[in-house]
Structure formats: structure tokens, C-alpha cells
Amino acid sequence: MLPLDKETEARLGLELATKRQEHADLDAAIHTLAASGLADITLLQRLKKRKLALKDRIVAIERIILPDIIA
């Protein structure tokens, strides 16, 4: 894999921070809704699906920024 230029690395770093924050916010929202007992099951499933998609994107970005190096 080719090394990233500074602009791309900065853009990916910003996206990574944004996605991590959104993931944490969704996690808190899911826990709050589930604890309230008033949450719509469909809404909870949608939020969990979005959280999983965010996690997948976070992992993908991390792999780009910090690739595995075989020693």
C-alpha cells in the first residue's frame, strides 16, 4: 500500500474522530432508550444497525491509517 499524503491522512483522521464520536453518541442513545422501556423495537434495531455500520467504517479507516506490518 502506498503511503498516505498529509492531506489524506488528516482528512481520514478527522473522519475517524467524527465516526468515533457518532458511535459513542449512538451507544448512549441506545442504552437510554432501552433503559426507558418506552423504546420502539424497530427504532432500536435501526440505531444498532447504524452503530454497527459506523464501527465497520471506523475499522476500515484504522486499517488505512495504521496498516498491518508483517515483520
ZADO-620686 format. One line per field, with one value per atom (N, C-alpha, C): residue number from 1; residue in three letters; atom name; z, y, x. Coordinates in nm, 3 decimals, decimal comma, m for minus. Layout:
BEGIN
zapa (NUM;...)
guza (ALA;...)
roti (CA;...)
pz (Z;...)
py (Y;...)
px (X;...)
END
This chain:
BEGIN
zapa (1;1;1;2;2;2;3;3;3;4;4;4;5;5;5;6;6;6;7;7;7;8;8;8;9;9;9;10;10;10;11;11;11;12;12;12;13;13;13;14;14;14;15;15;15;16;16;16;17;17;17;18;18;18;19;19;19;20;20;20;21;21;21;22;22;22;23;23;23;24;24;24;25;25;25;26;26;26;27;27;27;28;28;28;29;29;29;30;30;30;31;31;31;32;32;32;33;33;33;34;34;34;35;35;35;36;36;36;37;37;37;38;38;38;39;39;39;40;40;40;41;41;41;42;42;42;43;43;43;44;44;44;45;45;45;46;46;46;47;47;47;48;48;48;49;49;49;50;50;50;51;51;51;52;52;52;53;53;53;54;54;54;55;55;55;56;56;56;57;57;57;58;58;58;59;59;59;60;60;60;61;61;61;62;62;62;63;63;63;64;64;64;65;65;65;66;66;66;67;67;67;68;68;68;69;69;69;70;70;70;71;71;71)
guza (MET;MET;MET;LEU;LEU;LEU;PRO;PRO;PRO;LEU;LEU;LEU;ASP;ASP;ASP;LYS;LYS;LYS;GLU;GLU;GLU;THR;THR;THR;GLU;GLU;GLU;ALA;ALA;ALA;ARG;ARG;ARG;LEU;LEU;LEU;GLY;GLY;GLY;LEU;LEU;LEU;GLU;GLU;GLU;LEU;LEU;LEU;ALA;ALA;ALA;THR;THR;THR;LYS;LYS;LYS;ARG;ARG;ARG;GLN;GLN;GLN;GLU;GLU;GLU;HIS;HIS;HIS;ALA;ALA;ALA;ASP;ASP;ASP;LEU;LEU;LEU;ASP;ASP;ASP;ALA;ALA;ALA;ALA;ALA;ALA;ILE;ILE;ILE;HIS;HIS;HIS;THR;THR;THR;LEU;LEU;LEU;ALA;ALA;ALA;ALA;ALA;ALA;SER;SER;SER;GLY;GLY;GLY;LEU;LEU;LEU;ALA;ALA;ALA;ASP;ASP;ASP;ILE;ILE;ILE;THR;THR;THR;LEU;LEU;LEU;LEU;LEU;LEU;GLN;GLN;GLN;ARG;ARG;ARG;LEU;LEU;LEU;LYS;LYS;LYS;LYS;LYS;LYS;ARG;ARG;ARG;LYS;LYS;LYS;LEU;LEU;LEU;ALA;ALA;ALA;LEU;LEU;LEU;LYS;LYS;LYS;ASP;ASP;ASP;ARG;ARG;ARG;ILE;ILE;ILE;VAL;VAL;VAL;ALA;ALA;ALA;ILE;ILE;ILE;GLU;GLU;GLU;ARG;ARG;ARG;ILE;ILE;ILE;ILE;ILE;ILE;LEU;LEU;LEU;PRO;PRO;PRO;ASP;ASP;ASP;ILE;ILE;ILE;ILE;ILE;ILE;ALA;ALA;ALA)
roti (N;CA;C;N;CA;C;N;CA;C;N;CA;C;N;CA;C;N;CA;C;N;CA;C;N;CA;C;N;CA;C;N;CA;C;N;CA;C;N;CA;C;N;CA;C;N;CA;C;N;CA;C;N;CA;C;N;CA;C;N;CA;C;N;CA;C;N;CA;C;N;CA;C;N;CA;C;N;CA;C;N;CA;C;N;CA;C;N;CA;C;N;CA;C;N;CA;C;N;CA;C;N;CA;C;N;CA;C;N;CA;C;N;CA;C;N;CA;C;N;CA;C;N;CA;C;N;CA;C;N;CA;C;N;CA;C;N;CA;C;N;CA;C;N;CA;C;N;CA;C;N;CA;C;N;CA;C;N;CA;C;N;CA;C;N;CA;C;N;CA;C;N;CA;C;N;CA;C;N;CA;C;N;CA;C;N;CA;C;N;CA;C;N;CA;C;N;CA;C;N;CA;C;N;CA;C;N;CA;C;N;CA;C;N;CA;C;N;CA;C;N;CA;C;N;CA;C;N;CA;C;N;CA;C;N;CA;C;N;CA;C;N;CA;C;N;CA;C)
pz (0,000;0,000;0,000;m0,077;m0,086;0,039;0,079;0,195;0,166;0,268;0,254;0,253;0,173;0,182;0,306;0,348;0,473;0,469;0,354;0,342;0,359;0,294;0,304;0,446;0,506;0,643;0,740;0,721;0,806;0,787;0,662;0,633;0,696;0,682;0,742;0,894;0,951;1,096;1,148;1,075;1,113;1,100;0,991;0,973;1,083;1,119;1,224;1,357;1,392;1,517;1,515;1,402;1,388;1,402;1,335;1,340;1,480;1,549;1,686;1,779;1,762;1,845;1,815;1,687;1,649;1,703;1,700;1,754;1,904;1,976;2,121;2,151;2,071;2,090;2,066;1,961;1,933;2,045;2,096;2,206;2,327;2,359;2,473;2,447;2,326;2,291;2,300;2,252;2,257;2,401;2,485;2,626;2,696;2,668;2,730;2,687;2,557;2,507;2,561;2,564;2,613;2,761;2,837;2,981;3,011;2,923;2,947;2,938;2,861;2,844;2,750;2,698;2,609;2,463;2,438;2,304;2,208;2,086;1,978;1,938;1,929;1,896;1,758;1,664;1,530;1,533;1,611;1,624;1,684;1,788;1,848;1,748;1,669;1,569;1,465;1,422;1,325;1,382;1,508;1,572;1,587;1,623;1,638;1,503;1,398;1,264;1,220;1,249;1,216;1,296;1,423;1,509;1,454;1,407;1,350;1,221;1,138;1,015;1,047;1,151;1,193;1,240;1,315;1,364;1,248;1,147;1,029;0,959;0,948;0,883;0,968;1,100;1,190;1,170;1,165;1,146;1,010;0,907;0,773;0,771;0,834;0,838;0,916;1,029;1,110;1,030;0,949;0,867;0,762;0,711;0,612;0,679;0,793;0,860;0,922;0,985;1,052;0,994;0,876;0,815;0,894;0,884;0,948;0,878;0,957;0,901;0,937;0,836;0,859;0,883;1,001;1,038;0,988)
py (m0,117;0,000;0,124;0,221;0,345;0,430;0,501;0,589;0,702;0,744;0,849;0,986;1,077;1,214;1,279;1,389;1,454;1,497;1,546;1,592;1,476;1,365;1,247;1,192;1,186;1,136;1,225;1,356;1,450;1,434;1,418;1,402;1,273;1,166;1,039;1,046;1,115;1,132;1,206;1,309;1,385;1,300;1,225;1,137;1,031;0,978;0,877;0,932;1,052;1,114;1,139;1,184;1,211;1,082;0,977;0,848;0,788;0,803;0,751;0,824;0,956;1,034;0,996;0,982;0,943;0,803;0,713;0,577;0,583;0,665;0,679;0,741;0,841;0,905;0,805;0,725;0,624;0,521;0,481;0,385;0,439;0,565;0,626;0,635;0,671;0,681;0,544;0,442;0,307;0,262;0,285;0,246;0,324;0,452;0,534;0,488;0,466;0,420;0,283;0,193;0,058;0,060;0,144;0,152;0,216;0,301;0,370;0,275;0,169;0,074;0,124;0,243;0,301;0,299;0,244;0,249;0,154;0,200;0,118;0,018;m0,108;m0,210;m0,185;m0,141;m0,112;0,001;0,104;0,215;0,167;0,086;0,033;m0,050;m0,130;m0,211;m0,123;m0,017;0,075;0,145;0,187;0,253;0,157;0,032;m0,067;m0,099;m0,103;m0,128;m0,013;0,110;0,227;0,225;0,186;0,178;0,075;m0,037;m0,141;m0,093;m0,020;0,035;0,135;0,216;0,310;0,236;0,130;0,051;m0,008;m0,057;m0,111;m0,003;0,119;0,228;0,269;0,269;0,302;0,204;0,077;m0,027;m0,009;0,020;0,040;0,158;0,267;0,385;0,354;0,285;0,250;0,163;0,073;m0,012;0,069;0,173;0,258;0,340;0,399;0,486;0,406;0,293;0,209;0,069;0,050;m0,083;m0,184;m0,311;m0,418;m0,429;m0,437;m0,451;m0,590;m0,667;m0,801;m0,792;m0,837;m0,825;m0,941)
px (0,084;0,000;0,089;0,050;0,127;0,108;0,212;0,197;0,097;0,026;m0,074;m0,007;m0,061;m0,010;m0,072;m0,015;m0,056;m0,204;m0,249;m0,388;m0,486;m0,457;m0,544;m0,544;m0,427;m0,416;m0,493;m0,486;m0,560;m0,710;m0,751;m0,894;m0,948;m0,871;m0,913;m0,912;m0,815;m0,811;m0,933;m0,973;m1,092;m1,218;m1,227;m1,342;m1,347;m1,230;m1,224;m1,274;m1,229;m1,274;m1,424;m1,475;m1,618;m1,700;m1,654;m1,726;m1,722;m1,608;m1,600;m1,697;m1,708;m1,799;m1,944;m1,976;m2,111;m2,145;m2,047;m2,066;m2,095;m2,019;m2,040;m2,176;m2,215;m2,346;m2,460;m2,447;m2,549;m2,556;m2,440;m2,436;m2,512;m2,488;m2,557;m2,708;m2,746;m2,888;m2,956;m2,889;m2,945;m2,965;m2,864;m2,876;m2,987;m2,999;m3,103;m3,242;m3,259;m3,389;m3,425;m3,329;m3,355;m3,390;m3,322;m3,347;m3,482;m3,530;m3,658;m3,776;m3,760;m3,870;m3,977;m3,963;m4,063;m4,019;m3,902;m3,844;m3,915;m3,930;m3,983;m3,874;m3,907;m3,809;m3,748;m3,830;m3,780;m3,678;m3,705;m3,611;m3,479;m3,487;m3,364;m3,284;m3,352;m3,283;m3,215;m3,281;m3,221;m3,098;m3,109;m2,995;m2,878;m2,906;m2,800;m2,735;m2,816;m2,762;m2,672;m2,714;m2,632;m2,502;m2,511;m2,392;m2,294;m2,344;m2,259;m2,192;m2,267;m2,210;m2,099;m2,120;m2,016;m1,891;m1,911;m1,797;m1,718;m1,789;m1,723;m1,640;m1,694;m1,621;m1,500;m1,516;m1,405;m1,290;m1,322;m1,220;m1,152;m1,230;m1,174;m1,077;m1,114;m1,027;m0,900;m0,915;m0,798;m0,701;m0,753;m0,667;m0,592;m0,655;m0,589;m0,479;m0,512;m0,417;m0,301;m0,336;m0,236;m0,238;m0,180;m0,185;m0,103;m0,143;m0,066;0,068;0,172;0,307;0,357;0,384;0,436;0,586;0,628;0,770;0,849)
END
